[in-house]
Amino acid sequence: MTGYMAWEARAVEVTVLNIEGAPEGIVYITDPHVQPSNIDHVRSVIAEINRLNPSLVLIGGDFVTGEEEDFAAQEVWRSLDAPAYAVLGNHDYRVGIDGTGGVERMLAVSTSANVTTAGYDVSGLSDGSADTAFADGLAAALEENGVHVLRNEFVLVPVGDEEIVIVGVDDGWAGMADPPEVPETDAFTLYLIHEPSCRADWDADLILAGHTHGGQFLFPVIAQLNDLGVVELAGMFDADGRTPTYISRGICSSNLAGVDLRFNCQPEIVLINPTEEQLRAIGGSAPAG
């Protein structure tokens, strides 16, 4: 069983999303947690992304484990062939990176944060535990390696004959999320934020999140709760007229003794509005949304 779960953790799936109004050929990945034990896997994911020839690559945070002494492994992103934009995650601030800390942060979001659109404020989670110097060093390393890190800012990026507004919201669990004011525009507007629980119902066409690893071990009862929207671990959530939010299963996982494990929850590359060439490259996968 453990052997199967180790295999599944490396069996990356391409998930196709059909999103009305979005530019073609955008790739989204999240939670790489780059480290010596998985760097070959990350390289293979990047090779697959390059094979898809995307117009743009978006990355949803957790580039590291939080235990690094340097950021040399982040050189892996130099091999991306497309422009890349990203946000940071909780591991990138060394916040809530163990079981106890994670539970504390989840409770803190429900008791100390306001994630409404009008009153958005997660500063109550800023309790001094976030390692901002570590995050600043990581962000600098990512920029040096071709990944543009958005920390409570937005950019207007040309994609083919269209433009897209990418809004990068800094990490919520670290208490650093402070969404910028975004001017009205007819361009497709997309928000990136690491923890889905820290999102608001922003005036956007799509929100992309990660953090959950899709549950990582998605047993039938948990999968049913996710499908019903009782828990939000993986997939598209757009009920009750809320801003459509896709929560990715990520590309890497928490590990046991240095081995990534998953069950019924393959890692994924998300491909938004694929071109015909991209569909041929993946064998014409059916859309997930």
C-alpha atoms as an extended CHARMM CRD file, in Angstrom:
* protein
*
       289  EXT
         1         1  MET       CA              0.0000000000        0.0000000000        0.0000000000  PROA      1               0.0000000000
         2         2  THR       CA              2.7950000000        2.4160000000        0.8980000000  PROA      2               0.0000000000
         3         3  GLY       CA              4.4620000000        1.6370000000       -2.4390000000  PROA      3               0.0000000000
         4         4  TYR       CA              1.2780000000        2.5530000000       -4.2960000000  PROA      4               0.0000000000
         5         5  MET       CA              0.9150000000        5.8080000000       -2.3470000000  PROA      5               0.0000000000
         6         6  ALA       CA              4.5270000000        6.7150000000       -3.1490000000  PROA      6               0.0000000000
         7         7  TRP       CA              3.8350000000        6.0220000000       -6.8380000000  PROA      7               0.0000000000
         8         8  GLU       CA              0.6740000000        8.1170000000       -6.8050000000  PROA      8               0.0000000000
         9         9  ALA       CA              2.5610000000       11.0680000000       -5.2810000000  PROA      9               0.0000000000
        10        10  ARG       CA              4.6560000000       11.1650000000       -8.4760000000  PROA      10              0.0000000000
        11        11  ALA       CA              1.8260000000       10.4560000000      -10.9440000000  PROA      11              0.0000000000
        12        12  VAL       CA              1.0370000000       14.0100000000      -12.0180000000  PROA      12              0.0000000000
        13        13  GLU       CA             -2.2760000000       14.6010000000      -13.7740000000  PROA      13              0.0000000000
        14        14  VAL       CA             -3.1270000000       17.4850000000      -16.1030000000  PROA      14              0.0000000000
        15        15  THR       CA             -6.4770000000       18.9680000000      -15.0750000000  PROA      15              0.0000000000
        16        16  VAL       CA             -8.2180000000       21.0280000000      -17.7420000000  PROA      16              0.0000000000
        17        17  LEU       CA            -10.3890000000       23.9770000000      -16.7190000000  PROA      17              0.0000000000
        18        18  ASN       CA            -12.6200000000       25.7520000000      -19.2050000000  PROA      18              0.0000000000
        19        19  ILE       CA            -13.0850000000       29.2420000000      -17.7910000000  PROA      19              0.0000000000
        20        20  GLU       CA            -15.1910000000       31.6900000000      -19.7730000000  PROA      20              0.0000000000
        21        21  GLY       CA            -13.3000000000       34.8590000000      -20.6480000000  PROA      21              0.0000000000
        22        22  ALA       CA             -9.8690000000       33.6610000000      -19.5320000000  PROA      22              0.0000000000
        23        23  PRO       CA             -6.9530000000       33.7960000000      -21.9790000000  PROA      23              0.0000000000
        24        24  GLU       CA             -5.8070000000       30.5170000000      -23.4690000000  PROA      24              0.0000000000
        25        25  GLY       CA             -3.0910000000       28.2200000000      -22.2630000000  PROA      25              0.0000000000
        26        26  ILE       CA             -2.4310000000       29.3330000000      -18.6790000000  PROA      26              0.0000000000
        27        27  VAL       CA             -0.8330000000       26.7890000000      -16.3360000000  PROA      27              0.0000000000
        28        28  TYR       CA             -1.3080000000       26.8450000000      -12.5690000000  PROA      28              0.0000000000
        29        29  ILE       CA              0.6790000000       24.8080000000      -10.0410000000  PROA      29              0.0000000000
        30        30  THR       CA              1.1160000000       25.1050000000       -6.3080000000  PROA      30              0.0000000000
        31        31  ASP       CA              2.8560000000       23.6180000000       -3.2640000000  PROA      31              0.0000000000
        32        32  PRO       CA              6.1600000000       22.4760000000       -4.7900000000  PROA      32              0.0000000000
        33        33  HSD       CA              7.9440000000       22.2900000000       -1.3980000000  PROA      33              0.0000000000
        34        34  VAL       CA             11.2440000000       21.9170000000       -3.2710000000  PROA      34              0.0000000000
        35        35  GLN       CA             13.7920000000       19.7820000000       -1.4130000000  PROA      35              0.0000000000
        36        36  PRO       CA             16.4590000000       17.1910000000       -2.2840000000  PROA      36              0.0000000000
        37        37  SER       CA             14.0040000000       14.2890000000       -1.9880000000  PROA      37              0.0000000000
        38        38  ASN       CA             11.5940000000       15.6880000000       -4.5990000000  PROA      38              0.0000000000
        39        39  ILE       CA             13.6730000000       17.9670000000       -6.8110000000  PROA      39              0.0000000000
        40        40  ASP       CA             13.7970000000       15.4280000000       -9.6500000000  PROA      40              0.0000000000
        41        41  HSD       CA             10.0140000000       15.2330000000       -9.4860000000  PROA      41              0.0000000000
        42        42  VAL       CA              9.7620000000       19.0440000000       -9.6260000000  PROA      42              0.0000000000
        43        43  ARG       CA             12.0930000000       19.0280000000      -12.6390000000  PROA      43              0.0000000000
        44        44  SER       CA              9.8330000000       16.5130000000      -14.3810000000  PROA      44              0.0000000000
        45        45  VAL       CA              6.7930000000       18.7060000000      -13.6460000000  PROA      45              0.0000000000
        46        46  ILE       CA              8.5770000000       21.7090000000      -15.1400000000  PROA      46              0.0000000000
        47        47  ALA       CA              9.5040000000       19.6280000000      -18.1990000000  PROA      47              0.0000000000
        48        48  GLU       CA              5.8360000000       18.7050000000      -18.6380000000  PROA      48              0.0000000000
        49        49  ILE       CA              4.8160000000       22.3490000000      -18.2700000000  PROA      49              0.0000000000
        50        50  ASN       CA              7.3530000000       23.3450000000      -20.9300000000  PROA      50              0.0000000000
        51        51  ARG       CA              6.0250000000       20.5950000000      -23.2090000000  PROA      51              0.0000000000
        52        52  LEU       CA              2.5980000000       22.2230000000      -22.9300000000  PROA      52              0.0000000000
        53        53  ASN       CA              4.1050000000       25.5390000000      -24.0810000000  PROA      53              0.0000000000
        54        54  PRO       CA              1.8870000000       27.6950000000      -21.8150000000  PROA      54              0.0000000000
        55        55  SER       CA              1.2630000000       31.3860000000      -22.3050000000  PROA      55              0.0000000000
        56        56  LEU       CA              1.7820000000       32.0030000000      -18.5920000000  PROA      56              0.0000000000
        57        57  VAL       CA              2.6340000000       30.0250000000      -15.4410000000  PROA      57              0.0000000000
        58        58  LEU       CA              1.0750000000       30.8490000000      -12.0600000000  PROA      58              0.0000000000
        59        59  ILE       CA              2.3930000000       29.3510000000       -8.7990000000  PROA      59              0.0000000000
        60        60  GLY       CA              0.3750000000       29.3530000000       -5.5700000000  PROA      60              0.0000000000
        61        61  GLY       CA              3.0620000000       29.3290000000       -2.8970000000  PROA      61              0.0000000000
        62        62  ASP       CA              4.8300000000       26.9620000000       -0.4870000000  PROA      62              0.0000000000
        63        63  PHE       CA              8.0480000000       26.8560000000       -2.4790000000  PROA      63              0.0000000000
        64        64  VAL       CA              9.9430000000       25.4920000000        0.5120000000  PROA      64              0.0000000000
        65        65  THR       CA              9.4920000000       23.2820000000        3.5630000000  PROA      65              0.0000000000
        66        66  GLY       CA             10.5470000000       26.0030000000        5.9910000000  PROA      66              0.0000000000
        67        67  GLU       CA             13.5700000000       24.0540000000        7.1940000000  PROA      67              0.0000000000
        68        68  GLU       CA             16.0420000000       25.3160000000        4.5660000000  PROA      68              0.0000000000
        69        69  GLU       CA             19.3610000000       26.9420000000        5.3340000000  PROA      69              0.0000000000
        70        70  ASP       CA             19.5690000000       28.4450000000        1.8330000000  PROA      70              0.0000000000
        71        71  PHE       CA             17.4990000000       28.7250000000       -1.3170000000  PROA      71              0.0000000000
        72        72  ALA       CA             19.8730000000       27.0970000000       -3.8120000000  PROA      72              0.0000000000
        73        73  ALA       CA             17.2280000000       24.5380000000       -4.8210000000  PROA      73              0.0000000000
        74        74  GLN       CA             15.0170000000       27.3390000000       -6.1710000000  PROA      74              0.0000000000
        75        75  GLU       CA             17.3100000000       27.5080000000       -9.1950000000  PROA      75              0.0000000000
        76        76  VAL       CA             15.0540000000       24.7890000000      -10.5810000000  PROA      76              0.0000000000
        77        77  TRP       CA             12.6210000000       27.4910000000      -11.7560000000  PROA      77              0.0000000000
        78        78  ARG       CA             15.1550000000       28.8750000000      -14.2250000000  PROA      78              0.0000000000
        79        79  SER       CA             14.1820000000       26.1020000000      -16.6030000000  PROA      79              0.0000000000
        80        80  LEU       CA             10.5990000000       27.3720000000      -16.9790000000  PROA      80              0.0000000000
        81        81  ASP       CA             10.1330000000       28.6080000000      -20.5400000000  PROA      81              0.0000000000
        82        82  ALA       CA              7.1230000000       30.8730000000      -19.8630000000  PROA      82              0.0000000000
        83        83  PRO       CA              6.6610000000       34.0110000000      -17.7360000000  PROA      83              0.0000000000
        84        84  ALA       CA              5.9100000000       33.0140000000      -14.1360000000  PROA      84              0.0000000000
        85        85  TYR       CA              4.0380000000       34.8720000000      -11.3620000000  PROA      85              0.0000000000
        86        86  ALA       CA              3.5690000000       33.6270000000       -7.8220000000  PROA      86              0.0000000000
        87        87  VAL       CA              2.5370000000       34.2780000000       -4.2420000000  PROA      87              0.0000000000
        88        88  LEU       CA              4.1020000000       32.9930000000       -1.0410000000  PROA      88              0.0000000000
        89        89  GLY       CA              2.5730000000       30.4250000000        1.3010000000  PROA      89              0.0000000000
        90        90  ASN       CA              2.7340000000       29.6600000000        5.0060000000  PROA      90              0.0000000000
        91        91  HSD       CA              5.8260000000       27.4340000000        4.7060000000  PROA      91              0.0000000000
        92        92  ASP       CA              7.5360000000       30.3460000000        2.9650000000  PROA      92              0.0000000000
        93        93  TYR       CA              7.0310000000       32.3030000000        6.2060000000  PROA      93              0.0000000000
        94        94  ARG       CA              7.7140000000       29.2930000000        8.4600000000  PROA      94              0.0000000000
        95        95  VAL       CA              4.2190000000       29.5590000000        9.9560000000  PROA      95              0.0000000000
        96        96  GLY       CA              2.0120000000       26.6050000000       10.8600000000  PROA      96              0.0000000000
        97        97  ILE       CA              4.3950000000       24.0710000000        9.3370000000  PROA      97              0.0000000000
        98        98  ASP       CA              3.7700000000       21.2900000000       11.8620000000  PROA      98              0.0000000000
        99        99  GLY       CA              0.5440000000       19.6190000000       12.9450000000  PROA      99              0.0000000000
       100       100  THR       CA             -0.0230000000       21.6390000000       16.1020000000  PROA      100             0.0000000000
       101       101  GLY       CA              0.8460000000       24.9380000000       14.4410000000  PROA      101             0.0000000000
       102       102  GLY       CA             -1.4480000000       24.1720000000       11.5330000000  PROA      102             0.0000000000
       103       103  VAL       CA             -4.4180000000       23.5140000000       13.7830000000  PROA      103             0.0000000000
       104       104  GLU       CA             -3.7120000000       26.7120000000       15.7160000000  PROA      104             0.0000000000
       105       105  ARG       CA             -3.6830000000       28.7100000000       12.4710000000  PROA      105             0.0000000000
       106       106  MET       CA             -6.9130000000       27.1850000000       11.2320000000  PROA      106             0.0000000000
       107       107  LEU       CA             -8.6190000000       28.1480000000       14.4860000000  PROA      107             0.0000000000
       108       108  ALA       CA             -7.0680000000       31.6140000000       14.3730000000  PROA      108             0.0000000000
       109       109  VAL       CA             -8.5510000000       32.2720000000       10.9270000000  PROA      109             0.0000000000
       110       110  SER       CA            -12.0370000000       31.5650000000       12.2890000000  PROA      110             0.0000000000
       111       111  THR       CA            -11.5840000000       33.6470000000       15.4530000000  PROA      111             0.0000000000
       112       112  SER       CA             -9.0870000000       36.4230000000       14.6710000000  PROA      112             0.0000000000
       113       113  ALA       CA             -9.5110000000       37.2150000000       10.9780000000  PROA      113             0.0000000000
       114       114  ASN       CA            -12.1080000000       39.0650000000        8.9340000000  PROA      114             0.0000000000
       115       115  VAL       CA            -12.2360000000       37.6210000000        5.4240000000  PROA      115             0.0000000000
       116       116  THR       CA            -15.2150000000       39.6020000000        4.1720000000  PROA      116             0.0000000000
       117       117  THR       CA            -14.6960000000       41.7350000000        1.0950000000  PROA      117             0.0000000000
       118       118  ALA       CA            -15.5090000000       45.0350000000        2.7780000000  PROA      118             0.0000000000
       119       119  GLY       CA            -13.6400000000       44.4970000000        6.0450000000  PROA      119             0.0000000000
       120       120  TYR       CA            -10.8420000000       42.1570000000        5.0320000000  PROA      120             0.0000000000
       121       121  ASP       CA             -8.2770000000       42.0520000000        7.8260000000  PROA      121             0.0000000000
       122       122  VAL       CA             -6.0210000000       39.1630000000        8.8380000000  PROA      122             0.0000000000
       123       123  SER       CA             -3.6000000000       41.2570000000       10.8620000000  PROA      123             0.0000000000
       124       124  GLY       CA             -4.8050000000       39.4150000000       13.9760000000  PROA      124             0.0000000000
       125       125  LEU       CA             -2.8210000000       36.4160000000       12.7270000000  PROA      125             0.0000000000
       126       126  SER       CA              0.3690000000       38.4780000000       12.7330000000  PROA      126             0.0000000000
       127       127  ASP       CA              1.6210000000       37.4020000000       16.1540000000  PROA      127             0.0000000000
       128       128  GLY       CA              5.3490000000       37.6340000000       15.5510000000  PROA      128             0.0000000000
       129       129  SER       CA              5.7880000000       33.9990000000       14.5520000000  PROA      129             0.0000000000
       130       130  ALA       CA              6.1710000000       34.7290000000       10.8220000000  PROA      130             0.0000000000
       131       131  ASP       CA              9.7960000000       34.7450000000        9.6960000000  PROA      131             0.0000000000
       132       132  THR       CA              9.6460000000       37.7390000000        7.3790000000  PROA      132             0.0000000000
       133       133  ALA       CA             13.4160000000       37.7840000000        6.8010000000  PROA      133             0.0000000000
       134       134  PHE       CA             13.2120000000       34.1730000000        5.5790000000  PROA      134             0.0000000000
       135       135  ALA       CA             10.3120000000       35.0670000000        3.2760000000  PROA      135             0.0000000000
       136       136  ASP       CA             12.1250000000       38.1340000000        1.9420000000  PROA      136             0.0000000000
       137       137  GLY       CA             15.1890000000       36.0140000000        1.1650000000  PROA      137             0.0000000000
       138       138  LEU       CA             13.0930000000       33.4220000000       -0.6010000000  PROA      138             0.0000000000
       139       139  ALA       CA             11.2500000000       36.0510000000       -2.6350000000  PROA      139             0.0000000000
       140       140  ALA       CA             14.5790000000       37.5400000000       -3.7160000000  PROA      140             0.0000000000
       141       141  ALA       CA             15.8620000000       34.0930000000       -4.7330000000  PROA      141             0.0000000000
       142       142  LEU       CA             12.7140000000       33.4200000000       -6.7460000000  PROA      142             0.0000000000
       143       143  GLU       CA             13.0130000000       36.7440000000       -8.5440000000  PROA      143             0.0000000000
       144       144  GLU       CA             16.6340000000       35.9060000000       -9.4060000000  PROA      144             0.0000000000
       145       145  ASN       CA             15.4070000000       32.6490000000      -10.9040000000  PROA      145             0.0000000000
       146       146  GLY       CA             12.6730000000       34.1560000000      -13.0550000000  PROA      146             0.0000000000
       147       147  VAL       CA              9.6030000000       33.9200000000      -10.8070000000  PROA      147             0.0000000000
       148       148  HSD       CA              7.8710000000       37.2530000000      -10.1850000000  PROA      148             0.0000000000
       149       149  VAL       CA              6.5200000000       37.2540000000       -6.6320000000  PROA      149             0.0000000000
       150       150  LEU       CA              3.4020000000       39.3470000000       -6.0100000000  PROA      150             0.0000000000
       151       151  ARG       CA              3.0060000000       40.4870000000       -2.4220000000  PROA      151             0.0000000000
       152       152  ASN       CA             -0.2960000000       42.3580000000       -2.1250000000  PROA      152             0.0000000000
       153       153  GLU       CA              0.0300000000       43.8460000000       -5.5860000000  PROA      153             0.0000000000
       154       154  PHE       CA             -1.3680000000       43.3730000000       -9.0590000000  PROA      154             0.0000000000
       155       155  VAL       CA              0.0210000000       43.3450000000      -12.5820000000  PROA      155             0.0000000000
       156       156  LEU       CA             -1.5640000000       43.6750000000      -16.0000000000  PROA      156             0.0000000000
       157       157  VAL       CA              0.0200000000       41.0370000000      -18.2100000000  PROA      157             0.0000000000
       158       158  PRO       CA             -0.4260000000       40.5910000000      -21.9770000000  PROA      158             0.0000000000
       159       159  VAL       CA             -1.3700000000       37.0420000000      -22.9930000000  PROA      159             0.0000000000
       160       160  GLY       CA             -1.5380000000       36.6970000000      -26.7570000000  PROA      160             0.0000000000
       161       161  ASP       CA             -4.0150000000       39.2710000000      -28.0260000000  PROA      161             0.0000000000
       162       162  GLU       CA             -5.5780000000       39.6840000000      -24.5740000000  PROA      162             0.0000000000
       163       163  GLU       CA             -4.6000000000       40.9910000000      -21.1560000000  PROA      163             0.0000000000
       164       164  ILE       CA             -5.0530000000       39.5090000000      -17.7100000000  PROA      164             0.0000000000
       165       165  VAL       CA             -4.9790000000       41.1750000000      -14.3020000000  PROA      165             0.0000000000
       166       166  ILE       CA             -3.1370000000       39.0000000000      -11.7870000000  PROA      166             0.0000000000
       167       167  VAL       CA             -3.6710000000       39.9780000000       -8.1630000000  PROA      167             0.0000000000
       168       168  GLY       CA             -1.2380000000       38.3720000000       -5.7570000000  PROA      168             0.0000000000
       169       169  VAL       CA             -2.3620000000       38.2900000000       -2.1190000000  PROA      169             0.0000000000
       170       170  ASP       CA              0.4060000000       37.5880000000        0.3900000000  PROA      170             0.0000000000
       171       171  ASP       CA              0.1040000000       34.7570000000        2.8950000000  PROA      171             0.0000000000
       172       172  GLY       CA             -2.9230000000       34.7780000000        5.1700000000  PROA      172             0.0000000000
       173       173  TRP       CA             -1.6890000000       32.4620000000        7.9140000000  PROA      173             0.0000000000
       174       174  ALA       CA              1.3300000000       34.7170000000        8.3570000000  PROA      174             0.0000000000
       175       175  GLY       CA             -1.0110000000       37.6920000000        8.7780000000  PROA      175             0.0000000000
       176       176  MET       CA              0.5280000000       39.3010000000        5.6940000000  PROA      176             0.0000000000
       177       177  ALA       CA             -2.4840000000       39.2770000000        3.3580000000  PROA      177             0.0000000000
       178       178  ASP       CA             -3.5570000000       42.8230000000        2.4860000000  PROA      178             0.0000000000
       179       179  PRO       CA             -5.3160000000       42.8000000000       -0.8920000000  PROA      179             0.0000000000
       180       180  PRO       CA             -4.5750000000       45.8380000000       -3.0580000000  PROA      180             0.0000000000
       181       181  GLU       CA             -7.1560000000       48.1370000000       -4.5570000000  PROA      181             0.0000000000
       182       182  VAL       CA             -7.6720000000       46.9850000000       -8.1390000000  PROA      182             0.0000000000
       183       183  PRO       CA             -9.0190000000       49.5120000000      -10.6590000000  PROA      183             0.0000000000
       184       184  GLU       CA            -12.0410000000       48.5640000000      -12.7240000000  PROA      184             0.0000000000
       185       185  THR       CA            -11.1150000000       46.8960000000      -15.9630000000  PROA      185             0.0000000000
       186       186  ASP       CA            -12.6170000000       44.7600000000      -18.6880000000  PROA      186             0.0000000000
       187       187  ALA       CA             -9.6060000000       42.4420000000      -18.5440000000  PROA      187             0.0000000000
       188       188  PHE       CA             -9.9660000000       38.9900000000      -17.0250000000  PROA      188             0.0000000000
       189       189  THR       CA             -9.0990000000       39.3500000000      -13.3310000000  PROA      189             0.0000000000
       190       190  LEU       CA             -7.5620000000       36.5070000000      -11.3680000000  PROA      190             0.0000000000
       191       191  TYR       CA             -6.5510000000       36.3870000000       -7.6930000000  PROA      191             0.0000000000
       192       192  LEU       CA             -3.7970000000       34.1680000000       -6.3310000000  PROA      192             0.0000000000
       193       193  ILE       CA             -3.8560000000       33.3120000000       -2.6240000000  PROA      193             0.0000000000
       194       194  HSD       CA             -2.2960000000       30.3560000000       -0.8510000000  PROA      194             0.0000000000
       195       195  GLU       CA             -4.8700000000       29.3690000000        1.7950000000  PROA      195             0.0000000000
       196       196  PRO       CA             -8.4330000000       29.0710000000        0.4430000000  PROA      196             0.0000000000
       197       197  SER       CA             -9.8240000000       29.8060000000        3.9160000000  PROA      197             0.0000000000
       198       198  CYS       CA             -8.2180000000       33.2650000000        3.7620000000  PROA      198             0.0000000000
       199       199  ARG       CA             -9.9340000000       34.3250000000        0.5590000000  PROA      199             0.0000000000
       200       200  ALA       CA            -12.7790000000       36.8070000000        0.3300000000  PROA      200             0.0000000000
       201       201  ASP       CA            -15.4970000000       37.0460000000       -2.2800000000  PROA      201             0.0000000000
       202       202  TRP       CA            -13.4170000000       39.4650000000       -4.3250000000  PROA      202             0.0000000000
       203       203  ASP       CA            -14.6730000000       41.1270000000       -7.4920000000  PROA      203             0.0000000000
       204       204  ALA       CA            -12.8000000000       38.7760000000       -9.7770000000  PROA      204             0.0000000000
       205       205  ASP       CA            -13.3890000000       36.2280000000      -12.5020000000  PROA      205             0.0000000000
       206       206  LEU       CA            -11.4300000000       33.4930000000      -10.7590000000  PROA      206             0.0000000000
       207       207  ILE       CA             -9.5150000000       32.7940000000       -7.5430000000  PROA      207             0.0000000000
       208       208  LEU       CA             -6.7390000000       30.1820000000       -7.5020000000  PROA      208             0.0000000000
       209       209  ALA       CA             -5.6320000000       28.6420000000       -4.1980000000  PROA      209             0.0000000000
       210       210  GLY       CA             -3.6590000000       25.6840000000       -2.9190000000  PROA      210             0.0000000000
       211       211  HSD       CA             -2.3200000000       24.7370000000        0.5260000000  PROA      211             0.0000000000
       212       212  THR       CA             -4.5510000000       21.7010000000        1.1200000000  PROA      212             0.0000000000
       213       213  HSD       CA             -2.7040000000       19.2170000000       -1.1360000000  PROA      213             0.0000000000
       214       214  GLY       CA             -6.2410000000       18.1320000000       -1.9810000000  PROA      214             0.0000000000
       215       215  GLY       CA             -6.3930000000       16.4020000000        1.3780000000  PROA      215             0.0000000000
       216       216  GLN       CA             -3.4550000000       14.2320000000        0.2780000000  PROA      216             0.0000000000
       217       217  PHE       CA             -5.2300000000       11.0910000000        1.5610000000  PROA      217             0.0000000000
       218       218  LEU       CA             -8.6850000000       11.4160000000        0.0440000000  PROA      218             0.0000000000
       219       219  PHE       CA            -10.6990000000        8.5590000000        1.5130000000  PROA      219             0.0000000000
       220       220  PRO       CA            -14.2900000000        8.0980000000        0.2140000000  PROA      220             0.0000000000
       221       221  VAL       CA            -16.0920000000        9.8830000000        3.0700000000  PROA      221             0.0000000000
       222       222  ILE       CA            -13.7600000000       12.8700000000        2.8380000000  PROA      222             0.0000000000
       223       223  ALA       CA            -14.1580000000       12.9310000000       -0.9380000000  PROA      223             0.0000000000
       224       224  GLN       CA            -17.9410000000       13.0250000000       -0.5630000000  PROA      224             0.0000000000
       225       225  LEU       CA            -17.7500000000       15.8900000000        1.9290000000  PROA      225             0.0000000000
       226       226  ASN       CA            -15.5030000000       17.7560000000       -0.4930000000  PROA      226             0.0000000000
       227       227  ASP       CA            -17.8940000000       17.1530000000       -3.3980000000  PROA      227             0.0000000000
       228       228  LEU       CA            -20.7550000000       18.5020000000       -1.2750000000  PROA      228             0.0000000000
       229       229  GLY       CA            -18.7590000000       21.6090000000       -0.3210000000  PROA      229             0.0000000000
       230       230  VAL       CA            -18.8160000000       20.7420000000        3.3720000000  PROA      230             0.0000000000
       231       231  VAL       CA            -15.0260000000       20.8410000000        3.3190000000  PROA      231             0.0000000000
       232       232  GLU       CA            -12.9480000000       22.5760000000        0.6590000000  PROA      232             0.0000000000
       233       233  LEU       CA             -9.9380000000       20.4910000000       -0.2510000000  PROA      233             0.0000000000
       234       234  ALA       CA             -9.8220000000       20.2350000000       -4.0320000000  PROA      234             0.0000000000
       235       235  GLY       CA            -11.6890000000       21.3240000000       -7.1270000000  PROA      235             0.0000000000
       236       236  MET       CA            -13.9600000000       24.1770000000       -8.1530000000  PROA      236             0.0000000000
       237       237  PHE       CA            -16.1170000000       25.9560000000       -5.5900000000  PROA      237             0.0000000000
       238       238  ASP       CA            -18.6060000000       28.5000000000       -6.9440000000  PROA      238             0.0000000000
       239       239  ALA       CA            -21.8800000000       27.8610000000       -5.1260000000  PROA      239             0.0000000000
       240       240  ASP       CA            -24.2730000000       30.6250000000       -4.0510000000  PROA      240             0.0000000000
       241       241  GLY       CA            -22.9280000000       33.0890000000       -6.5850000000  PROA      241             0.0000000000
       242       242  ARG       CA            -19.4960000000       33.3510000000       -4.9180000000  PROA      242             0.0000000000
       243       243  THR       CA            -16.3940000000       34.1240000000       -6.9020000000  PROA      243             0.0000000000
       244       244  PRO       CA            -15.3570000000       30.8750000000       -8.5980000000  PROA      244             0.0000000000
       245       245  THR       CA            -12.4000000000       29.3870000000       -6.7210000000  PROA      245             0.0000000000
       246       246  TYR       CA            -10.2660000000       26.4950000000       -7.8390000000  PROA      246             0.0000000000
       247       247  ILE       CA             -8.2750000000       24.7430000000       -5.1080000000  PROA      247             0.0000000000
       248       248  SER       CA             -5.4430000000       22.7240000000       -6.5910000000  PROA      248             0.0000000000
       249       249  ARG       CA             -4.1260000000       19.4420000000       -5.2130000000  PROA      249             0.0000000000
       250       250  GLY       CA             -0.6070000000       20.7760000000       -5.7330000000  PROA      250             0.0000000000
       251       251  ILE       CA              2.4120000000       19.0560000000       -7.2400000000  PROA      251             0.0000000000
       252       252  CYS       CA              4.2370000000       17.8430000000       -4.1050000000  PROA      252             0.0000000000
       253       253  SER       CA              3.2140000000       16.5980000000       -0.7040000000  PROA      253             0.0000000000
       254       254  SER       CA              4.0340000000       16.3990000000        2.9620000000  PROA      254             0.0000000000
       255       255  ASN       CA              6.2860000000       13.3940000000        3.3690000000  PROA      255             0.0000000000
       256       256  LEU       CA              6.9570000000       10.5040000000        5.7200000000  PROA      256             0.0000000000
       257       257  ALA       CA             10.6670000000        9.8260000000        6.3090000000  PROA      257             0.0000000000
       258       258  GLY       CA             11.5000000000       11.7390000000        3.1550000000  PROA      258             0.0000000000
       259       259  VAL       CA              8.9500000000        9.9370000000        0.9470000000  PROA      259             0.0000000000
       260       260  ASP       CA              5.9520000000       11.7810000000       -0.5110000000  PROA      260             0.0000000000
       261       261  LEU       CA              2.7010000000        9.8160000000       -0.1330000000  PROA      261             0.0000000000
       262       262  ARG       CA             -0.7960000000       10.3150000000       -1.5620000000  PROA      262             0.0000000000
       263       263  PHE       CA             -3.9800000000        8.2700000000       -1.8260000000  PROA      263             0.0000000000
       264       264  ASN       CA             -6.7940000000        8.8950000000       -4.3150000000  PROA      264             0.0000000000
       265       265  CYS       CA             -5.4080000000       12.3980000000       -4.7440000000  PROA      265             0.0000000000
       266       266  GLN       CA             -2.9320000000       12.6910000000       -7.6070000000  PROA      266             0.0000000000
       267       267  PRO       CA             -0.7680000000       15.8110000000       -7.8470000000  PROA      267             0.0000000000
       268       268  GLU       CA             -1.8580000000       18.0710000000      -10.6670000000  PROA      268             0.0000000000
       269       269  ILE       CA             -0.9080000000       20.6310000000      -13.2500000000  PROA      269             0.0000000000
       270       270  VAL       CA             -3.9320000000       22.8540000000      -13.9210000000  PROA      270             0.0000000000
       271       271  LEU       CA             -4.3350000000       23.9690000000      -17.5390000000  PROA      271             0.0000000000
       272       272  ILE       CA             -6.7990000000       26.7930000000      -18.1640000000  PROA      272             0.0000000000
       273       273  ASN       CA             -8.4920000000       27.0950000000      -21.5690000000  PROA      273             0.0000000000
       274       274  PRO       CA             -6.0690000000       24.8710000000      -23.4610000000  PROA      274             0.0000000000
       275       275  THR       CA             -5.2310000000       25.4890000000      -27.0740000000  PROA      275             0.0000000000
       276       276  GLU       CA             -5.8430000000       22.7330000000      -29.6180000000  PROA      276             0.0000000000
       277       277  GLU       CA             -2.1200000000       22.0330000000      -29.6040000000  PROA      277             0.0000000000
       278       278  GLN       CA             -2.1460000000       21.6040000000      -25.8230000000  PROA      278             0.0000000000
       279       279  LEU       CA             -5.1710000000       19.3180000000      -25.9380000000  PROA      279             0.0000000000
       280       280  ARG       CA             -3.3670000000       17.1400000000      -28.4540000000  PROA      280             0.0000000000
       281       281  ALA       CA             -0.3110000000       17.1140000000      -26.1850000000  PROA      281             0.0000000000
       282       282  ILE       CA             -2.3280000000       15.6980000000      -23.2830000000  PROA      282             0.0000000000
       283       283  GLY       CA             -4.4750000000       13.4000000000      -25.3410000000  PROA      283             0.0000000000
       284       284  GLY       CA             -7.6280000000       15.5060000000      -25.2630000000  PROA      284             0.0000000000
       285       285  SER       CA             -8.3780000000       15.3110000000      -21.5240000000  PROA      285             0.0000000000
       286       286  ALA       CA            -11.9590000000       16.1210000000      -20.5900000000  PROA      286             0.0000000000
       287       287  PRO       CA            -12.5140000000       19.4930000000      -18.8930000000  PROA      287             0.0000000000
       288       288  ALA       CA            -12.9140000000       19.6420000000      -15.1110000000  PROA      288             0.0000000000
       289       289  GLY       CA            -14.7880000000       22.9080000000      -14.9980000000  PROA      289             0.0000000000
